[in-house]
Amino acid sequence: MHRVLQGYLDNLDNAGNHNQLRDAMTAMASGMGLHSYAYLSTPTTPSKKPRLISTYAEAWTTYYLDRRYETSDPVILRAYREFEPFDWGPDLADTRDCRATRDFFEEAANFGVRYGFTIPIHHWRGGHAAVTFAAGRRSADYRKSIRHNARALQLIAYHFHAHVLHMVEPGFLIDEVSLSLRQTQCLELAAKGKSVADIAQLLGITRATAAYHLDCAKAKFGVRTICQAAIAYAALKRKA
């Protein structure tokens, strides 16, 4: 377990895009015997699309998003109302569920999503998210992994959500230049004369990850060197 979690944290810190975030969660889930999962965050405004990162069948995720199921999915609607993780599945369902709910679960089951353990995530910006570890059948191994790792999976889900937010939401916005939290941290240190190696050590990330965030910052400022990006950042910050 320790090795799986340490690898997960290292992979998340080194992730520079959604595919690498997905790979980090995939490796962690596989190490716990959980081979199917989905992270879904719903927008705070109707005009924006939900963000879905998962290992579900692409046919199901495409079908799900095309039909805007995030607005009617009974699992997601329950995650909006509750704060504690919960199990769901056909033999755990409320017999009073409406026909639309039963039809939804039947559709999901056709794509191998029949049982799940869902972790609701509510954050201060007003948005909602959820991480579900799912299975086509409620096998002994699946039930054992969920039972033994429930609290760890909750923390894993929160950590994953935090990394998604840091990657897609601005940590610093000035003069229409939007920087992620990591880009801001790297530029702050670069402006103080720290090298890429220094920045990596101070932030607890790899040198390649630090270089990646600085390269993204350079592109946003339209400059060629880290020094130029740091100067541009410092100048804009003084104007703010």
N, C-alpha and C positions, 0 to 999 in steps of 0.2 A: 504493500500500500504506500509506504513512504516513497519508494522509488517512482511509483506512478504519479503521485502528487508533485514530487519535485520536478519530474520531467514536464508535467503539465504547466507548472508555474514558469519554468524556464522557456518553454515553447510560447507561452502567452507573451512574455516579456520581449521575445525576439520577433513576434509577429508584426508584419508591416502591412498586411491587408486581410481582407475577410477570408480568403482561402486559407491563409496560414492560421487564422483563428479557428477555422473549422477543423483543420488538421490537428491542432492542439487538443481540441475537445474530443475529436475522434479517437486519437491515441489514448487519451485518458479513459474514455468510456470503454474502449476495447480492453484496456488493462483491468477493468473491473467486471468484465464479462457483459457489458451493456453495449450492444452494437448498433443501436438505433436511437437517435435523439433529434430534437429540434429546439432551436432558440427562436422565439418570435417576439419582436417588440412592435407595439402598435403606436402609430403617430398621435401626437397631441392635437393635430389639426387634420380634418377630413381630406384635405387636398394632397396630403403626403401618403406615400405607400408604406405598408408595413415592411419591416426588415426580417427576413427569414434566413437562418443559417442552419442547415440540417443534413442528415444522412438518409432522410426518407427518400423513397423513390421519386425521381424527378417528375414522373407522370402525375403523382399525387400532389406534389408541391405546386406544380404549374396549375393543375386543376383547382387546387385550394385557393391560390391567389387570384386566378381569373374570375372566380365566383365570389370573391370578397368574403370568404368564409370566416376571416378573422372577426367579422362583425356579428356572426351568429354561432360560431363554434362553441358548444356548451362547455368544453374544457377551459377555453380562454375566458369566457364570460364568468365562469366560476373563479378563475384566477384573479379576475378584477375584484371580486367580492371578498376573497379570503387571503390570509397572509401566511398560513401554514401549508406545507406540502400535502398533497393528497393523491391517493390511488384512484384509478378509474378503469372500467372495463365492463363487459356485458354482464358478468355475474356480480358486479358491484353496483350496477345501475339502480336507480330508483324506479320502481315499477310504475310510478306515476309520470315518468318522462313522456313528453308528447311525441307524436309520430315523427315530427321533423327531427327531433333529437335522435330517435332510434334510427331513422334513415341516415343521418349523418354518420353515426358510429358504424353502420353497415357499409357505407361507402369507404370510410377509412380502413375498415377491416379488409376490404378487397385489395388494398395496397399494402397489407402487412402491418397495419397500425391498429391493433385490437385492444391492447392493454397499455397503461402508462402510469408513470409516477411524475406528477407535475409540480414544479416549484414556482409559485407566484413571486414576482419581483415588482415592488412599487418604489419609485424613486422620487426625490424631491422636486424634480422638474415637472411633475404632474403626469408623466407617461407611465405606461405599464409594459411589462415584459413577462415572459414565462419560459422556463426550460423544461422540456419533457423527455424522459427516458422511456422509450416505448418498446413493445415486443409484439410479435404476431401471436404468441401464446404465453400463458403465465406459467412458465416452466419453473422447476425447483431452483435452478441456478439463478434465474432472473429474480425470483422472490427473495432468495437468500442474499443476493447482492444489494437489492433495494433495502432490505431489512437491516443489514449490517452497516450499510454506508449512507443511510438516509441523511444524517446531519452533515457528513462530509460533502455529499452531493449538493446540499443546500448552499454551503459555502462556495463550492466550485461554481455553481450557477451565478451567485452574486459576483464572484470575481470575473467570470466571463462577461457578464453584463457591463461591469465597470470598464473592461478593456474595450468593448464595443463602443461605449460612450466616448471614451478618450480618443478613439480612432476617428469617429465620425462627427463629433461635436467640437466646436471651436473652444480652445482654452484661452484664447486671446484674440480679440477682434479690434482692429484699429485701421482707419483709412481703407476700409474694405479688404484688408488682408486678414484672412482667417487662419489661425494657427492652432494645431492640436495641442493638448496639454504637454505631450512629450516634446513636440517641436519647440514650444515655449521654454521648457526646462533646458533643452540643449542649447538654445540661443542665449539664454541667460548666462549659462556657464561659458559659452564661447565668447560672449562679450566681456567676460572677466579674464580672458586670456587662456582658458583651459583648452587643452588639446582634445582630440577625439578620444584618445585613450583615457585621459583624465575624466572626461564626461561619462564615458561608459562605466568607469569604476565608481564615480560618485553617485550615479543613478542606479547602479546595480544591474546594468544591462550589458550585452556584448558590444564589442567595438563596431561590428557590422550593423547592429541595430541603431547605435548612435549615429553612425555615418548615414544610414538610411533616412533618419528623421531630419538630419541637417541637409541632406540632398533635397528632401521635400520642401524644406523651408527656403532653400536657395531658389528652387523653381517658382515658389509663390512670390518671392521678391524680384525674380527676374535677374538674378546675379549669378556670377560664375564661381565665386569662392566663399568659403565659410566666413572669412573676415568681412567681406562685403555684406553678407547676410546679417552678421552680428551688428555691423555699423548701421545698416538700414533699420534693423529692429530697435536698436538703442535710440536712433533719431526719432522714429515714429512714437516710441514709448514716451520720450520727453515731450512730444507735442500733445499727447493724450491728456 
